[in-house]
Amino acid sequence: MNITETLNQRGKNYGNFNQLAFINRKLDNVIDEHGTHLDATQRKALEMILHKVSRILNGNAHYADNWVDIAGYAHLGGRLYEEETTAETVDNLTGEIA
């Protein structure tokens, strides 16, 4: 499959890329304004969730992969896989990246 075929195939599920970028940027602005309290893991998970939401809004809302990915990123962002999140772990994640 060449790049044109790949882009056409992706466009069927995700819609026009320029419109997707516009929607995603608007949603990212919400994180920028209201997400200052999030640690790095929470922020990245939320960014990825909103990217998937952008794809749903812009493309095929019945494409199950986006919904599955949202569930996975929520699981990761909420650290639902960890039995216990310690204060030390959270402190390490909220530090500035050099």
N, C-alpha and C positions, 0 to 999 in steps of 0.2 A: 504494500500500500504506500503510495507517495504522500507527500505533505498535503497536497490539495484534497486528496480523498480523505485523509485523516481529519482535516479541518471541517470538511463537509459532514462527515459522520458525527463529529463532536457537536457541530452546530445543530444537528437534529435533536440532540438531547439538551443542549445548554443554551441555544439561541445565539443571536448575534453577539460576538465578542465585545464590541464597543459598547453596546447597551449593557451587557453584563458588567463590564468594568465600571460604568457609570453607577449602576445600582449598588455594586459592591463598595465603591468609594463612599457613597452616602451612608451605608451601614457602618463602614469603618469609622466615619466621623462620629457616630454615636459612641463607639468604644473609646475613641480619643477623648471625647468630652466627659463621659460618665464612667470610664473604666480605670481611673487612676489608682484605685485601691486593689486592682487585680494583680496577682503575682504572674510571673512569666508563663507558667503552664496554663493558668486560667485564661490569660489574655490570648495566647496562641490558639487554644482550643476554641474560644469564642470567635476569634477571627476566622477560623476554619469553618465553624458552624455557620457563620454569616455568609461566607463564600458559598457554601452549599445552599443556603437560603436564596442567595442571589441567582444561582443556577436554576432553582425551582421556580422563582418568580419570572425569570427571563426565558425559560425553556420548557421542557416537558416535565410537568409537575408529577407525572405518573412514573417517572424513571426512578425505580426503587433504590438504586445505588446511592443517590443523594441522601435519602432518608436513613439508610443504613449507616452512612458515614456520619450523619448528624448524631445518631445514637452513640456511635463509637467515640466521637470527639467529646460529647457530653460526659461519657464514662471517664475519659482521660482527664478532662478539665476539672471534674468533680472529685477526681482521685477515688472513684468508686471501687477500684481494684485493690486499694490498699486497706489493710485491716485497721490501721491506725496512722493518722497523719500527725507527726510530732511537731511541736513548735519549732524545733531545730530545722526540720525539713522545710517548713514554710519560710523561716528566716533565710535559709540558703536560696530559696527560689525567688524571693522578693528583692534580692540584691541587684545592684546595677551591673550591667555587663560592660566590661572594660573594652 
